[in-house]
């Protein structure tokens, strides 16, 4: 699998963090809080795919299905979930304590864990994938928090839909 595909997946996975960051950006968070939240999300996006890959390798050793089918199913489910989530009307935004920052990071990185289940099928160097996922999610979170101050909530929903559609398309690519 090409590095371009890894970057496309990283951007797609980062759309969830970006859309939520847009909403949280409307809180006018301090620069230190924006940096900390972006770092937390980036760190989760580094470790979660590796953890998913480790667990995925254990599961695939027992299941008689190909990793490309697992990747397709995982990306399809994540993509559909992102699209459905984007149609919800309300998004609660409130001040975040450190524990809430950690939960925010975990919540937006669970999809990276799922992608990690088929990480070896995506690219032969999982550490490179994790670094790319981490950097992309850090940048998109940081950007979303700053842009959230200036753009309305609708853009967040649109970016989530685009990310979901992109993941579904990449998943279909694995079946071909």
C-alpha positions in Angstrom: 0.0 0.0 0.0 1.3 3.4 -0.8 2.3 6.2 1.5 -0.3 8.4 -0.2 -3.1 6.0 1.0 -1.7 6.2 4.5 -1.9 10.0 4.4 -5.4 9.8 3.1 -6.4 7.5 5.9 -4.7 9.8 8.4 -6.6 12.8 7.1 -9.9 10.9 7.2 -9.3 9.8 10.8 -8.4 13.3 11.7 -11.7 14.7 10.5 -13.5 13.6 13.6 -11.0 15.4 15.8 -11.2 18.4 13.5 -15.0 18.6 13.6 -15.1 18.3 17.4 -12.3 20.8 17.7 -14.3 23.3 15.7 -17.0 23.1 18.3 -14.6 23.4 21.2 -12.8 26.2 19.5 -15.9 28.4 20.0 -15.0 28.4 23.7 -12.0 30.7 23.0 -9.6 28.3 24.8 -6.3 29.6 25.9 -3.3 28.9 23.7 -1.8 26.6 26.3 -5.1 24.6 26.4 -5.2 24.4 22.6 -1.6 23.0 22.5 -2.3 20.5 25.3 -5.5 19.2 23.7 -3.8 18.9 20.3 -0.8 17.1 21.9 -3.1 14.7 23.7 -5.1 13.8 20.6 -1.8 13.4 18.6 -0.4 11.1 21.3 -3.5 8.9 21.3 -3.5 8.7 17.5 0.1 7.4 17.7 -0.5 4.6 20.3 -4.1 3.5 19.4 -3.3 2.1 15.9 -0.3 0.2 17.3 -2.5 -1.2 20.1 -5.2 -2.1 17.5 -2.6 -3.7 15.3 -1.3 -5.9 18.1 -4.8 -7.0 19.0 -5.7 -7.3 15.4 -2.8 -9.7 14.8 -4.0 -11.8 17.7 -7.6 -11.9 16.3 -6.5 -12.6 12.7 -4.4 -15.6 13.9 -7.7 -17.2 15.0 -10.1 -16.0 12.3 -9.8 -17.4 8.7 -10.5 -14.1 7.0 -8.2 -11.9 5.1 -6.9 -8.6 6.5 -8.3 -6.7 3.6 -11.8 -7.7 4.5 -11.2 -6.7 8.1 -9.9 -3.3 6.9 -12.9 -2.8 4.7 -15.4 -3.7 7.5 -13.7 -1.5 10.0 -13.5 1.5 7.7 -17.0 1.0 6.6 -18.4 0.9 10.1 -16.3 4.0 11.2 -17.3 5.9 8.0 -21.0 5.2 8.5 -20.8 6.1 12.2 -19.1 9.4 11.4 -21.8 10.3 8.8 -24.6 9.4 11.2 -23.0 11.4 13.9 -22.8 14.4 11.7 -26.6 14.6 11.3 -27.2 14.9 15.1 -28.5 18.4 15.8 -27.0 19.1 19.1 -23.4 19.3 20.2 -22.6 20.0 23.8 -19.7 22.2 24.4 -18.4 23.1 27.8 -15.2 24.0 29.6 -12.9 21.0 29.8 -10.9 19.8 32.8 -7.7 17.8 32.3 -9.6 14.5 32.7 -12.1 15.7 30.0 -9.2 16.5 27.7 -8.0 12.9 28.1 -11.5 11.6 27.4 -11.8 13.9 24.4 -8.5 12.5 23.0 -9.6 8.9 23.7 -13.0 9.4 22.1 -11.6 10.9 18.8 -8.9 8.3 18.6 -10.9 5.1 18.9 -11.2 5.0 15.1 -7.4 4.9 15.0 -7.6 1.8 17.2 -10.0 0.2 14.8 -7.8 1.1 11.8 -4.9 -0.5 13.6 -6.7 -3.8 13.5 -5.8 -4.0 9.8 -2.7 -1.8 10.0 -0.3 -4.4 8.5 -2.5 -4.7 5.5 -2.5 -0.9 5.0 1.3 -0.3 5.1 4.3 -2.5 5.9 5.7 0.0 8.4 3.2 0.5 11.2 5.4 3.0 13.2 5.4 5.3 10.1 1.6 5.0 9.9 1.3 5.9 13.6 3.6 8.9 13.2 1.6 10.1 10.2 -1.7 9.5 12.1 -0.3 11.4 15.1 0.9 14.4 13.2 -2.2 14.7 11.1 -4.5 14.5 14.1 -2.4 17.0 16.0 -2.5 19.4 13.1 -6.2 19.0 12.5 -7.1 19.4 16.2 -4.9 22.5 16.5 -6.4 23.9 13.3 -9.9 23.1 14.3 -9.6 24.7 17.7 -8.4 28.0 16.1 -10.9 27.9 13.2 -13.7 27.1 15.6 -13.6 30.6 16.8 -14.4 31.9 13.3 -16.7 29.5 11.6 -20.1 28.1 12.4 -21.1 24.7 13.6 -22.2 23.5 10.1 -18.7 23.2 8.8 -17.9 20.7 11.6 -20.7 18.5 10.4 -19.7 18.8 6.8 -16.1 17.8 7.6 -17.3 14.8 9.6 -19.4 13.7 6.6 -16.5 14.1 4.2 -14.2 12.1 6.6 -16.8 9.3 6.8 -17.3 9.2 3.1 -13.6 9.1 2.5 -13.2 6.1 5.0 -16.0 4.2 3.2 -14.3 4.8 -0.2 -10.9 3.7 1.1 -12.6 0.6 2.6 -14.2 -0.2 -0.7 -10.8 0.1 -2.3 -9.6 -2.7 -0.1 -12.2 -5.0 -1.5 -11.2 -4.4 -5.1 
